[in-house]
Amino acid sequence: MVRRKIVRIDEELCDGCGRCVSPCAEGAIEIRDGKARVIREELCDGAGYCLGVCPTGALSIEEREAPAFDEHAVKLHMADREARHAADPRIRCEFCGADDHDRALIPIRQGGKSIWTCVRCLPALIHGK
């Protein structure tokens, strides 16, 4: 355990809207039992991109004892999540495989064909990175 910044979710304020799930690039936040939850503290990098989208103010950053952020665990978690969704016929981002339960998807035209991209991958497409 180390002292570090990590996302805190106030269960009393959380209405389970799920808006905080998409901005979390590490997949640390999921909706479970109708509420947003940090599913594993070592997945949360404490960056706080989720804070600004919460309509109820249920999310905050706190500094406290928590497991160290584990980038390797994030990679394994995201690979596992992608594998679980692989057999699912939902619409997915052409670049990272996220579906509309992970983050918002947007239809775009690229190279003469229509494809779907998620809001996390869209800036790279726009800016050519």
Wavefront OBJ file of the C-alpha trace (Angstrom):
o trace
v 0.000 0.000 0.000
v 1.141 3.514 -0.822
v -0.288 6.947 -0.164
v -1.610 8.244 -3.465
v -4.496 9.969 -5.225
v -7.422 7.785 -6.186
v -11.038 8.267 -7.270
v -13.658 8.130 -4.538
v -17.320 7.532 -5.404
v -19.972 8.708 -2.954
v -22.599 5.976 -3.151
v -25.251 8.289 -1.688
v -24.811 10.785 -4.536
v -24.277 8.276 -7.378
v -27.390 7.731 -9.509
v -25.800 5.009 -11.663
v -25.949 6.998 -14.921
v -22.659 5.467 -16.117
v -21.189 8.639 -17.605
v -18.007 8.136 -15.579
v -17.279 4.743 -17.158
v -16.237 6.000 -20.610
v -13.578 8.526 -19.549
v -11.773 5.873 -17.500
v -9.188 4.587 -19.974
v -8.021 1.970 -17.478
v -11.460 0.381 -17.050
v -11.331 0.897 -13.262
v -14.946 2.103 -13.042
v -17.947 -0.079 -13.800
v -21.635 0.080 -12.981
v -22.498 -2.652 -10.517
v -25.785 -3.016 -8.693
v -26.935 0.296 -10.170
v -23.990 2.334 -8.846
v -20.575 3.339 -10.180
v -17.773 1.484 -8.457
v -13.976 1.434 -8.648
v -13.730 -2.297 -9.244
v -10.030 -2.626 -8.346
v -8.056 0.208 -6.810
v -4.792 -0.749 -8.557
v -6.500 -0.014 -11.896
v -7.298 3.600 -10.972
v -4.515 6.024 -11.905
v -6.179 8.895 -10.039
v -6.119 11.178 -13.087
v -9.757 12.136 -12.521
v -11.010 12.355 -16.108
v -14.248 10.855 -14.787
v -14.922 13.750 -12.399
v -16.132 16.320 -14.907
v -18.856 14.153 -16.403
v -20.632 13.221 -13.168
v -23.935 15.140 -13.035
v -24.416 14.536 -9.309
v -20.915 15.344 -8.034
v -20.499 11.830 -6.659
v -16.866 11.531 -7.763
v -13.863 13.148 -6.154
v -10.143 12.570 -5.846
v -8.814 11.721 -2.435
v -5.311 11.031 -1.221
v -5.132 7.918 0.929
v -3.519 4.532 1.389
v -4.281 2.298 -1.595
v -2.555 -0.345 -3.685
v -0.059 1.202 -6.099
v -1.300 1.883 -9.620
v -0.414 -1.190 -11.699
v -0.073 -0.545 -15.422
v 0.477 -4.250 -16.104
v -2.774 -5.110 -14.285
v -4.559 -2.510 -16.436
v -3.275 -4.147 -19.631
v -4.390 -7.582 -18.451
v -7.770 -6.231 -17.334
v -8.401 -4.459 -20.640
v -7.315 -7.529 -22.653
v -9.636 -9.719 -20.589
v -12.480 -7.249 -21.031
v -11.889 -7.154 -24.780
v -11.832 -10.976 -24.959
v -15.137 -11.198 -23.059
v -16.727 -8.809 -25.530
v -15.229 -10.463 -28.644
v -18.131 -12.877 -29.129
v -20.709 -10.145 -28.508
v -22.417 -8.819 -31.693
v -22.722 -5.211 -30.436
v -21.313 -2.318 -32.420
v -17.675 -1.730 -31.505
v -15.000 0.895 -32.021
v -12.927 -0.122 -35.047
v -9.721 0.910 -33.268
v -9.870 -0.280 -29.657
v -12.864 -2.651 -29.656
v -14.871 -0.730 -27.042
v -18.626 -1.114 -27.271
v -21.413 1.256 -26.339
v -21.394 -0.093 -22.780
v -17.754 1.008 -22.406
v -18.005 4.493 -23.910
v -19.952 6.557 -26.411
v -19.543 5.510 -30.059
v -19.731 7.804 -33.063
v -20.230 6.796 -36.719
v -17.616 8.347 -39.002
v -16.473 8.087 -42.607
v -12.872 7.111 -43.181
v -11.250 5.942 -46.376
v -14.595 5.845 -48.174
v -16.318 3.567 -45.685
v -18.506 4.050 -42.637
v -17.010 2.894 -39.358
v -17.617 3.369 -35.648
v -15.133 5.018 -33.298
v -15.303 5.664 -29.587
v -14.802 9.032 -27.965
v -11.380 7.953 -26.650
v -10.033 7.067 -30.123
v -11.629 9.988 -31.989
v -9.056 12.661 -30.999
v -6.215 10.556 -32.406
v -8.109 10.247 -35.686
v -8.792 13.974 -35.833
v -5.231 14.966 -34.992
v -3.556 12.141 -36.935
v -1.737 10.550 -34.013
l 1 2 3 4 5 6 7 8 9 10 11 12 13 14 15 16 17 18 19 20 21 22 23 24 25 26 27 28 29 30 31 32 33 34 35 36 37 38 39 40 41 42 43 44 45 46 47 48 49 50 51 52 53 54 55 56 57 58 59 60 61 62 63 64 65 66 67 68 69 70 71 72 73 74 75 76 77 78 79 80 81 82 83 84 85 86 87 88 89 90 91 92 93 94 95 96 97 98 99 100 101 102 103 104 105 106 107 108 109 110 111 112 113 114 115 116 117 118 119 120 121 122 123 124 125 126 127 128 129
